[in-house]
Amino acid sequence: MQTDIKRAKEEIKHTVCAYLSKDEYGRYRIAPVHQRPILLLGAPGIGKTAIMEQIARECGIALVSYSITHHTRQSAIGLPMITKKQYGGKEYSVTEYTMSEIIAAVYDKMKESGLTEGLLFLDEINCVSETLAPAMLQFLQNKCFGTHRLPEGWLIVTAGNPPEYNKSVRTFDVVTLDRLKKMEVSADFSVWKEYAYRQGLHGAILSYLKIKKQHFYVMETTVDGKRFVTPRGWEDLSEILYLYEEMGIAADEAVMAQYLQHDRIAKDFANYYDLYQKYRSDYRIELLLSGNYSAQTVEKLRLAPFDERLSIVGLLLSRLGERFLEAYREDLFVTRLHALLTELKERLFCQDTKDISFDILTEECLQKAESAFQRKKQAGLSEKEEENAHLRTLSALESFLTEAKKDALRGHEAFFSLLQTRFSAAVSKRQTQIDETKAALESAFSFLDACFGEGQELVVFLTELSMHFYGMRFISENGCETYHHYNHELLLEDKQKNILQEIETLKNDLPQLL
């Protein structure tokens, strides 16, 4: 039975929670011998590796990843060495093995991160070399390479591609499969879209795929070989498009084909990208979001082809998404800065530190924060935005300290007064960002209503906005009555129509079933 990557992630998280659950004596409720390794089977590029990083981070456990095709029998089992042992009163030379590189990596991760539980993720498991295959089957069945066993508290997750995608694929026998927890994963655009919004993928890609969903994942075999497009390709293309735009470099069909390895789709997206850029220039999205648009602009969009109307909806969502992310970053920065300044305040006004200069106390505070974050990063428990906020916070405090030294401030009170002033400025900047984003969101609703009323374009806008991680976070924290009004009126009505259509379908099919 196939499932999408989101459901697979949920299932793996549930499995991790179950396998790591302990009884009142600290023993694992499911003994390690019965903790079946998970086998994810799915086409390449659909996000199998990405969800492992998310699961480890969300569960607060370590992660060690390996692409098993890069390993030989020696690196997996270890190198042979001769030792002496006594048997029946006589000494014999016997062969033992050095520690497996893979098992050693697990112990190294435990030492670096301070975490004793984790996931060992082995990718391309069904493409192992002929010499390594027996050892790998033994590992899946017994959780050990040679004499070296995987530590308790570490779970095995493996991934592989179905045979149609890789000629090197080996079929597991029944004995091995009977010891695995197998999940077949398929590509699903609606699930991937939630991930894409959170990662901030380029608006042109999301707008294009709303119109051409069939181009989200394509795998074709032709006389000239494989032609394919994968979610990984779209994500990597998004990164290069952002950078090319920033550097003023044109991205043409040749660039698209480097990531979308399907000539027809690469050409189609290249044409759409050119149109997208034209729409962005013609409609001047920033003006629309500031509420400055003319009756001519409204009429032009109302009479435009459907794909053009959808593109403008996508452009609005894309720019709003950037604003939502900027607001999130300001909030994360202020929150981290507040925590750091609170800790520093305690140090500044502690009786034991009254004779220590504020610059020394600040440096100690910075070093402590950096050390704590590096431990978290080593454990793989930090996200990109958290790391950015951490670096920004340390940089801000360092700049405050430099300013204090430059102004020759004396005493803890004077320094803390400067910190309060700078923190208040950061809070004001965050509020300005929130106010401007709320105004932009209201302007987007106003513009779409002026153009289409409560038509399908507004429904599309609401639906996509409801899937946007940073957008929904912003609305839940800061409110938006217009969103809630339209969401209730339009999406509820849309769901009711779908339910009625399903009822009618069942009524029509009922006589045939009987």
NUFITI-126035 format. One line per 10 residues: number of its first residue (from 0); their letters; for each residue x, y, z of C-alpha. Coordinates in steps of 0.05 Angstrom, whole numbers. Example, Ala and Ser with C-alpha at 12.3 -4.5 7.8 and 13.67 -1.06 7.14 Angstrom:
0 = AS = 246:-90:156 | 273:-21:143 $
END
This chain:
0 = MQTDIKRAKE = 0:0:0 | 29:67:-21 | 28:130:22 | 52:201:14 | 115:229:46 | 77:267:99 | 40:205:124 | 106:166:121 | 138:219:165 | 81:213:216 $
10 = EIKHTVCAYL = 86:137:216 | 161:139:227 | 153:189:284 | 101:144:317 | 148:85:309 | 206:124:340 | 162:143:400 | 140:71:408 | 210:41:401 | 241:90:449 $
20 = SKDEYGRYRI = 185:83:501 | 210:54:568 | 178:19:626 | 183:39:699 | 251:4:704 | 281:42:646 | 277:-16:597 | 252:-7:526 | 180:-32:522 | 196:-63:454 $
30 = APVHQRPILL = 261:-102:460 | 314:-81:408 | 309:-149:375 | 236:-134:358 | 248:-62:337 | 241:-74:263 | 283:-31:217 | 240:14:173 | 246:7:98 | 223:67:56 $
40 = LGAPGIGKTA = 213:49:-17 | 200:107:-64 | 222:142:-127 | 285:185:-124 | 279:258:-105 | 214:257:-66 | 244:277:1 | 261:212:37 | 326:240:64 | 296:308:83 $
50 = IMEQIARECG = 242:278:128 | 295:240:167 | 328:305:187 | 260:334:206 | 241:272:248 | 307:272:286 | 301:346:301 | 228:342:322 | 239:280:366 | 302:310:397 $
60 = IALVSYSITH = 347:251:377 | 412:245:338 | 418:226:264 | 473:191:226 | 463:185:151 | 500:142:101 | 491:127:28 | 506:53:31 | 527:48:-42 | 591:85:-23 $
70 = HTRQSAIGLP = 612:29:25 | 651:-35:16 | 649:-97:59 | 713:-73:95 | 685:-4:114 | 619:-34:138 | 647:-94:177 | 717:-68:192 | 787:-91:173 | 812:-161:194 $
80 = MITKKQYGGK = 866:-166:247 | 900:-226:280 | 894:-235:356 | 913:-291:405 | 861:-330:444 | 863:-390:492 | 821:-451:475 | 827:-515:515 | 891:-491:547 | 924:-476:480 $
90 = EYSVTEYTMS = 936:-409:447 | 909:-398:376 | 913:-343:325 | 844:-318:307 | 816:-265:261 | 778:-207:291 | 756:-142:259 | 766:-69:274 | 703:-29:288 | 656:-17:231 $
100 = EIIAAVYDKM = 661:53:203 | 586:59:207 | 580:36:279 | 640:81:297 | 603:141:267 | 544:127:313 | 589:128:374 | 623:192:348 | 555:225:341 | 536:205:412 $
110 = KESGLTEGLL = 600:237:438 | 592:301:397 | 519:312:411 | 512:283:481 | 451:245:456 | 447:170:470 | 388:156:424 | 382:167:350 | 368:144:280 | 417:108:234 $
120 = FLDEINCVSE = 393:124:163 | 420:81:107 | 401:106:38 | 400:65:-26 | 398:2:17 | 376:-43:-40 | 435:-22:-85 | 491:-50:-42 | 550:-83:-76 | 551:-158:-84 $
130 = TLAPAMLQFL = 606:-166:-31 | 569:-124:20 | 499:-153:9 | 506:-212:59 | 533:-167:114 | 478:-116:102 | 424:-170:107 | 455:-193:172 | 455:-122:198 | 380:-113:182 $
140 = QNKCFGTHRL = 364:-179:216 | 410:-175:276 | 431:-101:281 | 505:-116:280 | 562:-113:231 | 607:-172:246 | 616:-170:322 | 598:-97:329 | 527:-84:350 | 487:-20:341 $
150 = PEGWLIVTAG = 479:13:411 | 413:7:446 | 369:67:434 | 390:72:361 | 339:55:309 | 350:35:236 | 315:70:179 | 332:50:108 | 310:77:40 | 313:50:-30 $
160 = NPPEYNKSVR = 288:61:-100 | 241:13:-136 | 273:-30:-191 | 244:13:-247 | 288:71:-226 | 354:36:-215 | 384:-24:-252 | 428:-40:-191 | 369:-54:-145 | 370:-120:-108 $
170 = TFDVVTLDRL = 306:-155:-85 | 303:-173:-11 | 284:-244:5 | 224:-262:47 | 267:-276:109 | 294:-204:108 | 228:-171:89 | 194:-207:147 | 241:-169:194 | 228:-100:164 $
180 = KKMEVSADFS = 173:-48:172 | 161:-32:99 | 131:33:73 | 120:49:-1 | 122:125:-12 | 96:162:-73 | 104:234:-96 | 45:279:-77 | 43:352:-100 | -6:377:-47 $
190 = VWKEYAYRQG = 38:348:9 | 102:374:-22 | 71:443:-30 | 66:452:45 | 140:436:51 | 155:483:-8 | 120:542:25 | 158:531:90 | 224:527:52 | 206:590:13 $
200 = LHGAILSYLK = 211:560:-57 | 209:609:-115 | 139:636:-130 | 146:621:-205 | 155:547:-190 | 95:543:-144 | 51:583:-191 | 72:540:-251 | 59:475:-214 | -11:498:-193 $
210 = IKKQHFYVME = -27:502:-267 | 15:442:-290 | 10:393:-232 | 26:336:-279 | 97:365:-286 | 112:361:-212 | 141:291:-217 | 155:257:-283 | 195:194:-299 | 195:170:-371 $
220 = TTVDGKRFVT = 237:119:-409 | 251:136:-481 | 297:111:-535 | 346:165:-513 | 344:143:-441 | 310:169:-378 | 275:236:-378 | 253:260:-310 | 232:316:-264 | 234:308:-188 $
230 = PRGWEDLSEI = 216:350:-127 | 291:354:-112 | 301:385:-181 | 248:438:-169 | 278:456:-101 | 349:462:-128 | 324:503:-187 | 290:550:-138 | 356:563:-103 | 392:581:-167 $
240 = LYLYEEMGIA = 334:625:-192 | 337:668:-129 | 412:677:-135 | 410:691:-210 | 357:745:-199 | 398:775:-143 | 461:777:-187 | 424:801:-249 | 438:737:-289 | 385:713:-338 $
250 = ADEAVMAQYL = 358:642:-327 | 339:613:-395 | 317:545:-421 | 388:517:-416 | 390:533:-342 | 322:501:-330 | 344:438:-367 | 403:430:-319 | 353:416:-263 | 290:393:-301 $
260 = QHDRIAKDFA = 319:336:-342 | 260:333:-389 | 268:378:-450 | 194:393:-461 | 180:411:-388 | 244:452:-383 | 223:492:-444 | 152:499:-419 | 175:525:-351 | 226:572:-383 $
270 = NYYDLYQKYR = 170:604:-424 | 126:609:-362 | 183:640:-321 | 191:694:-374 | 116:709:-369 | 120:708:-293 | 175:760:-295 | 134:802:-343 | 72:798:-298 | 114:819:-238 $
280 = SDYRIELLLS = 138:880:-276 | 71:898:-309 | 28:892:-247 | 79:921:-198 | 62:875:-140 | 92:920:-87 | 43:975:-107 | -16:926:-104 | 4:906:-33 | 8:979:-12 $
290 = GNYSAQTVEK = -63:989:-37 | -42:1032:-96 | -76:1004:-158 | -120:1035:-211 | -187:1016:-240 | -151:1000:-305 | -107:949:-269 | -169:916:-238 | -204:913:-306 | -141:886:-341 $
300 = LRLAPFDERL = -134:828:-292 | -209:814:-292 | -207:803:-368 | -140:766:-368 | -134:692:-385 | -141:644:-326 | -67:625:-324 | -49:699:-319 | -98:709:-263 | -69:650:-226 $
310 = SIVGLLLSRL = 0:677:-237 | -18:743:-203 | -48:705:-145 | 19:667:-141 | 58:732:-144 | 17:761:-87 | 27:698:-45 | 101:697:-60 | 113:769:-38 | 68:760:23 $
320 = GERFLEAYRE = 107:697:39 | 171:738:40 | 138:788:87 | 112:732:132 | 182:704:136 | 212:772:151 | 162:781:208 | 179:712:235 | 253:728:233 | 243:794:270 $
330 = DLFVTRLHAL = 201:759:323 | 252:703:330 | 309:754:337 | 273:795:390 | 255:732:429 | 327:707:428 | 355:776:445 | 307:782:504 | 329:715:532 | 403:733:524 $
340 = LTELKERLFC = 394:802:556 | 354:773:613 | 411:726:629 | 462:782:622 | 421:826:669 | 425:774:723 | 500:772:715 | 507:847:714 | 468:858:779 | 491:797:817 $
350 = QDTKDISFDI = 527:813:882 | 583:765:864 | 599:800:798 | 592:873:818 | 668:883:813 | 675:849:745 | 672:896:685 | 610:892:641 | 653:876:579 | 681:813:612 $
360 = LTEECLQKAE = 611:792:635 | 584:804:565 | 639:763:533 | 625:706:581 | 551:709:564 | 567:708:490 | 613:648:497 | 561:610:538 | 507:623:486 | 553:602:429 $
370 = SAFQRKKQAG = 574:538:465 | 502:518:479 | 481:530:407 | 540:491:379 | 520:431:421 | 450:437:394 | 476:444:323 | 522:384:331 | 462:343:352 | 425:364:289 $
380 = LSEKEEENAH = 370:397:329 | 374:467:299 | 339:495:237 | 367:546:188 | 324:603:215 | 344:587:286 | 417:589:267 | 407:656:231 | 372:685:292 | 428:660:338 $
390 = LRTLSALESF = 482:692:295 | 443:756:290 | 432:759:365 | 505:749:381 | 524:801:329 | 475:851:360 | 502:842:430 | 573:849:405 | 554:914:370 | 522:940:435 $
400 = LTEAKKDALR = 586:924:472 | 628:959:419 | 583:1020:424 | 589:1021:500 | 665:1019:496 | 666:1073:443 | 623:1118:486 | 667:1101:546 | 608:1081:588 | 623:1066:661 $
410 = GHEAFFSLLQ = 585:1020:708 | 535:964:699 | 475:1011:704 | 498:1054:646 | 512:994:602 | 445:962:618 | 410:1027:602 | 442:1024:533 | 418:952:525 | 347:972:544 $
420 = TRFSAAVSKR = 347:1027:492 | 373:982:436 | 324:927:455 | 266:976:453 | 287:995:383 | 287:921:362 | 217:913:391 | 193:974:353 | 222:947:288 | 187:881:299 $
430 = QTQIDETKAA = 120:917:310 | 131:959:247 | 143:895:208 | 79:864:236 | 38:926:220 | 64:931:149 | 52:857:136 | -19:861:163 | -32:921:118 | -4:884:58 $
440 = LESAFSFLDA = -48:823:71 | -110:867:76 | -91:901:11 | -83:834:-24 | -154:814:-2 | -181:882:-23 | -148:878:-92 | -171:807:-106 | -242:823:-84 | -243:884:-129 $
450 = CFGEGQELVV = -220:842:-188 | -259:777:-178 | -308:786:-121 | -315:720:-84 | -294:681:-145 | -248:620:-153 | -186:663:-154 | -200:686:-82 | -214:613:-63 | -146:593:-92 $
460 = FLTELSMHFY = -113:650:-53 | -146:628:12 | -130:555:1 | -57:568:-13 | -52:617:45 | -81:564:91 | -24:517:72 | 30:570:83 | 69:554:147 | 94:625:161 $
470 = GMRFISENGC = 29:656:136 | -15:616:184 | 35:628:240 | 30:703:228 | -46:703:225 | -53:660:287 | -7:706:327 | -29:774:299 | -99:762:273 | -133:779:208 $
480 = ETYHHYNHEL = -209:787:210 | -213:790:134 | -179:723:127 | -226:690:177 | -286:721:144 | -269:697:74 | -243:631:100 | -310:616:134 | -353:641:76 | -315:612:17 $
490 = LLEDKQKNIL = -277:551:39 | -334:524:80 | -381:533:21 | -330:500:-24 | -326:440:22 | -401:434:25 | -404:433:-51 | -353:377:-53 | -392:337:-2 | -457:346:-41 $
500 = QEIETLKNDL = -422:324:-105 | -396:262:-70 | -466:246:-45 | -494:253:-115 | -441:208:-142 | -457:155:-90 | -531:161:-106 | -517:149:-180 | -471:90:-165 | -518:58:-115 $
510 = PQLL = -563:20:-164 | -501:-10:-198 | -474:-32:-130 | -540:-65:-113 $
END
